[in-house]
Amino acid sequence: TRDRLRTKLNENNATYTLEEPKLKENVKIDEIESDLYELKSELENVKEYLKNESNFEEIKEYVANSEY
């Protein structure tokens, strides 16, 4: 979702490769609206997951095993 949205924000809808493409100066809302709603929905799911105390140990283990 994020990658698809980011591509729509880039000039010529260029995908990210080795160099980050330039961003468009203007974007029509109707071009990205559905992607924004989808991203918002996914973030709401993450928020609920993080609020659930039963997931605390799993999150704690993930953070402990991650590299910074």
Secondary structure, 3 states (H helix, E strand, C coil): CHHHHHHHHEHHHCCCCCCCCCECCCCCHHHHHHHHHHHHHHHHHHHHHHHCHHHHHHHHHHHHHCCC
